[in-house]
Amino acid sequence: MKKVLKWIGIVIVGLIGLLIVALVLVFVVSNSRMNKTYDVQAESVTLTTDAQTIESGRHYAVTRGCVDCHGEDFGGGVVLDDPAIGVIYAPNLTSGQGGLAGYSDDDWVRAIRHGINQESKPLLVMPSQEYYFMSDEDLGAMIAFLKQAPKVDNQTPENSLAVMGRVLFVAGMFGDLPAEVIDHAAARPSVPVTGVTKEYGAYLAVTCIGCHGEDYAGGSVPGSPPDAPPAANLTPGGVMANWSEADFLTAMHEGVRPDGSQIDRSMPWWSLGQMTDEELKALWMFLQSVPSVVAASGG
């Protein structure tokens, strides 16, 4: 009996030791990735402040998803606040107290397009791999708008990950850090002419990839809670298989499917639906052209 207890004790001590080693590795790896510095030279983007440009910038900031995380007033918002996992807040983008008044034009470009902060370290939750493809003109208009947006005084908490959050981060449950997957030295991608074309629709659809995947087939969204609804399959083999263009525009503008059911607000139709009909028709044209995938996903 004593030998059995002895071996049980050895096994328990061994398991505890392995757990400690694993946690140390998780901390080292996560700390190394989150604190890596990137030497990125920001591309020169022209900022103009005429009324039309500012309005275009507001349009892009809304329809490209800034409001989904940073709030409709751009004053910051909660992305994650769970003591067991961590605290992640989208920062206050305005020049109010707690905001980004100290950001230079280059700082804005690096943050939005490259996913790195003023200290050249990666931003934890910032879909720069999507914004990377924005044209200089569109990005310049967006930055020009954000720099003069109404001030909001809101000091968001400092982002931090608890032990379980670091484990999930290293395991890839939060997805990749944008700064890790962007080719920062690559030539700027070409930008199609604005219009109701498949090419312009593809340019707009980059915004959808973060949730719906690069094949637009949907599924679980990286970093979302286990009970969160999956992203819809947007390919011709998915939930929109029998939709018309008019059905798509109604769904995006009003959040209502052809059968009358309401689309969950986790799908930000309320912001994306502020696209113009021209933009939505281009997006529809592109989505109808992608390879069909038959996959079980919500919508």
Phi, psi and omega in degrees: 000318180297323179294320179297313179297323179297314180294322176299317178298319179297316180297316180298314179299319179297317180295319178298319178298317178296321179297318179297316179298317180297318181293323177297317178297319178299316180296316182297314183293313181295318180296321180295317182289318184285340183248008177295142178255145183241128178268091184241125176271116182293137176290147180285123180237128182281129178248122174240155188240022176290159187301320182294318179295316180299319179293321176298319178297319177298318180300314180293320181297328178279309188281343177266007168099003180302320183292337183298325180253320186272356178092156183293341176259004179064019182270009179104156181199166181279127171259318180207131176214084183223115183306330182281338185246311179154185181233120177226121178240138170286129188290164173289116183273353182276177179268012177286180180301129181087001183263202187252039181301331182274003180283131173276171177302318179296322178299318179298315181297314181296321181292311185285313188272332186242350176072032178231150184267189183296336179270009180067022176259155185291140172281137186291309183232091179206110187286057182295337177296343175267314180291340180305330185272357178295144178292160177300322181295313181292318179295318179299319179294319179297314180296318179301319178294311184297326181291338180243013178298150179309135183293139174233126177270107181201110178267106181282151180296158177288136181289140178202150177246133174283179183304310181296323177298320178293322177298312179296322179298311180294328180283356178085012182288342177264003185082183180279153169288126181309319182299337181279334188255347179279135173275093188293339183262359184290156175294149180299135179293151179289152182239127182287162176289141178298134178163174179277079180225159178297324182294316179290326175298321178296322178299318180287326186289346177304328179298335184278340190298323184305325180257319188267354178086162183293339176262002178062021183270359175075200184117192181294142182268126180306132177084357181275155178299155182302331182268006180288142179294144179290157175288144184289153171281110185268000180284168179301347178264006184256210188294340182262017185306322183251017180276155170259172176301319180297322177298318181296315180297319178295317180298319182285322181283323189244350180073028182234129178283166179303332180276003178091354180284152183273137176279133181300144182287352172295338168268109190286057177300331183292339174256315179297330181290355175274004170298155175289162176300325177299314179296316181294323178293322176295318179298316178299316180300318179293312182298329177288345184262348184285156179303136180288133177234129176265110183214143179275110177208159182281192179187000000 
